[in-house]
Amino acid sequence: MPYKFDFANLTQFNNVVFDTATPPEAVFTVDGSNYIVQVQAHAPGVYRIRCGEPGALNPEKVRARDIVHNDMLIARHDAVGELAVCSLLDENRSSWQVGQGDIKLKVTSSPLQLQVYQGDRLLMSTSPGNTISVGESPEGNCWKFAVQLQPDEMLHGLGNKNNALNKNGMYLRSDIPDDRVLPLVWSTAGWGMYTNFKGRVEHDVAQSKKDLYQVGVVDASHLDIFIFTGDPTEIINQYTALTGRPGQPGLNAMGVWLDQSANEHIDETISLVQNLRNNGFAIDGIRFAPPAAFGFPADKNSLEWVEERVSDPRDLFGRLSESNILLMSSAIPAVIQGTPLFEELEDRGWLLITDDGDAHVEEGNPVSGNQPFGLLDLTNKDVYRLWTERIRQFVEEGLCAVSCSAQFRFPDDITARGGESGAVLRTLYPALARQALFDAVAGHKTPQEGVVCSTDTFPAAQRFAWQEGPLVSNSWDGVKESLRSALAMADSGVVMQSHMFGNPVESTKDLTPELYIRWLSMCVFSGNFHFQGVPDLLPTAFDEATQELARHWLEWRYRLIPYVVGIIEDSVRTGMPVQRSMAQAFPDDPVAQVWDSQYMFGPALLVAPILQPGNKTHVYLPEGSAWWDISTGNRYEGGTTWEVNAELNTLPVFGREGHILSLGPAALCTGDFNSARILDEVWMFGMPEHSPVVMRNRIRVMQMQGSSYIKGLEGLKILPSEGLEVKRRGAEVRISRAR
């Protein structure tokens, strides 16, 4: 049974003394011990707190593989901030201020307490005398860091266990797959935190003590915490700048995908896509159903297509290219047990092993065809290179994307070549698998573009733009679950989680035409989604009126693609996700945070999906902006609640005043887009103030003397809000108040 962290049975740091300071770092010593506390201005608004013995914090030599592992967690190692240290007058306790600009960290001794201020405003405070603790466990040294929570303070992030946005009351362990943990946590009070550790991290989110967030690391030589300041947008920006931002998925991959039905031949699936398009239903790509369509043969150290799935790759990809159909396949870094290749790689030491030196064997799963298998040791650079290069060969043949989930429940006695085991291996393995496949799919493209779908959660998962959502029940509750899962992942810094539209292994008895269309309309206003290839889950299973509604929403989806790709392009610079919870987008509006089934779709659109039968729903429009109903053109003040009537061909979607929505043309696949003219028209919500988010954005807005001047709208249809008029002057458009 794995050791459970005992947050109470630890020695607490109490007295610290200021020692030395350099521009980026201040050092404090802990009385009565060999420990020191380093406070670093890692970046503007970001503090790094490290605790441990000097040799653990600044080792003379670092193993090459440890450098690689550290790079998997942090993208920016060097501190770029500067701090100033001064003593504070306190009659009873020693205190120091470690400042950078208007952000100050107050360090108080006897008992130890850390407090972060922005100006005079307290953002975060640790628990006096319960700030940093250290102790021993059967698994090695344990460290704890505790934050004092204010009444009604809610914490977001930390993945999507139970699809909850507010994590208060939860206990989470990073190396348990079912806990679905990601390392970023943030509060609407104006602070965030990241625990930098490749082993097991445990989060007690106001469960043991209602007023404390306690984070612990197990079997660690030291504690390494990053504290961020600002609103959630600034925190996610700081966090992703530190830990890495996503590569691009590319335009083609942003179309709708179809998951192949089990036991269906690829020729049948291609015909199905063509028939759907002929009936006006837009589809771009096919994902092969499990098992994997390629793998290692029994006796060859090379990947090959499975004959029964792909008999002639050149012919297949030729036909797919002619029809503008993309192809995705499942993959797994595995060799089937009992084959000559398994024995060869076991002898080479290229598979993960048990304590007795034998290759570890996983039970079969759908991707392996339910055959037991050994796992490639991806910590070995030669094995990593082999796996990447073999996958790249398929990409060069025409494979567009790869789906791979590799978050296994390794027992503690499973070991990699470099000695990685236990929680460390459970953390690193899915990260290595995802990075290897992205390297294969993205190749040497600049900027890197590629899609690797995965359900895995691990530190720095946000470096990959495409997370795969859960299969949910074919019910209203299933729609809610899919939405909340996507928003919880977005709260944790993940750019996009796709939605699985329908569950092929669940009953469809509750899947009414109304539910089907409401579900589809929500998926349209998301990062992306997958149809399921079984007949009962396709639009053609319904009556003609429902099919016409499905065509309507799919047309909307393809018109939105330039906007969605633009959001992801912005994510490469800012880290911001496609779907944003109300708490993330409006941290200063406590009423908005209650409406947690609404979300911002990029910066311009507020979406309130209908998640129950009927056409009427209530919508809260956050304060601080006015909002424009995209269906009626009506303007509403922020900070107000409205009852909205939405027929099945509409959805409560509101444009944020000052923003522009850029739409592409109607299409049946992204191959129909004209790359030289990706846009068709722009919608304006009040007087434009912000340059729009759009793929390959060349549209720029400048305000002067009460009017907006916009460049980049040549040849586009312009739909201004009521009360505005448009005047074209060559390449420039002037938007002014109507007279």
Number of C-alpha atoms within 10 A of each C-alpha: 3 9 9 11 20 13 20 12 12 17 14 19 23 20 19 24 18 20 13 12 17 12 14 19 22 20 18 19 20 20 13 10 10 10 20 21 24 22 23 25 25 24 21 18 22 26 30 21 19 19 25 23 17 14 12 14 18 10 9 7 7 9 8 9 13 11 10 11 17 15 15 20 21 17 16 15 12 10 17 14 18 18 25 17 20 12 13 14 10 10 7 8 13 19 23 19 19 24 21 21 13 11 23 24 23 20 22 23 21 15 17 23 24 21 19 26 19 19 11 10 11 16 20 23 20 21 22 19 19 23 21 27 22 21 17 16 15 11 11 12 15 24 27 26 24 24 23 21 22 13 8 8 13 19 23 26 27 28 31 26 20 15 19 20 27 21 25 20 16 17 17 22 22 26 27 18 18 14 18 21 26 26 23 24 26 26 25 22 20 22 25 28 21 22 23 21 20 22 21 20 25 23 25 23 27 21 16 15 13 15 19 21 23 25 24 24 28 26 18 21 17 21 25 20 18 21 22 28 26 22 22 27 20 19 28 28 20 23 26 27 18 21 21 22 26 25 23 23 21 16 19 18 22 22 23 24 26 27 22 23 19 13 11 14 15 19 12 12 19 19 11 15 22 18 12 17 16 11 14 18 25 26 25 22 28 27 25 25 22 20 21 20 20 19 23 20 17 15 12 13 16 15 17 17 17 15 11 9 18 18 11 10 16 12 11 16 18 13 14 17 14 8 15 18 22 23 21 25 23 24 21 21 24 20 27 24 21 13 15 15 19 26 18 15 19 21 13 9 19 23 30 24 23 17 11 9 13 14 25 22 19 17 11 15 13 12 18 22 12 13 15 16 23 25 24 28 25 26 24 18 11 12 18 20 15 18 22 22 20 18 25 21 15 20 20 12 13 19 18 23 27 26 21 23 20 20 22 16 15 18 15 16 12 22 23 21 15 11 11 19 22 20 22 19 26 27 25 23 23 24 23 18 27 23 19 23 28 24 21 25 27 24 17 10 10 9 10 16 20 27 24 29 25 23 18 20 29 23 24 25 28 26 23 24 29 25 25 23 24 18 17 21 21 24 23 19 13 19 28 18 20 24 26 22 24 32 33 27 33 28 33 26 32 33 29 28 30 22 28 23 30 28 20 22 11 12 13 15 9 12 18 14 19 16 21 23 20 26 26 23 24 22 25 21 27 24 26 25 23 22 23 21 24 18 12 16 19 19 23 15 13 17 10 11 9 19 20 17 19 27 17 17 25 25 20 19 27 26 21 23 28 24 26 27 23 21 26 28 23 19 23 19 13 20 30 30 31 31 32 27 28 24 27 26 21 21 19 17 16 13 18 23 22 12 18 17 17 26 28 26 22 23 21 22 24 27 20 23 24 26 19 16 12 13 14 14 17 14 22 18 25 25 16 13 14 20 26 23 18 19 13 8 15 12 19 17 15 16 15 14 13 11 10 14 14 16 13 19 15 16 22 21 22 26 27 25 25 18 21 27 22 29 24 24 19 19 21 22 21 23 17 11 18 11 10 6 11 18 24 16 17 18 18 26 28 23 23 24 20 18 18 24 25 26 20 12 16 12 16 15 18 14 15 7 6 9 16 19 19 21 17 14 20 14 11 15 13 16 16 20 19 15 11 16 15 15 11 13 10 8 11 16 19 17 22 19 14 9 6
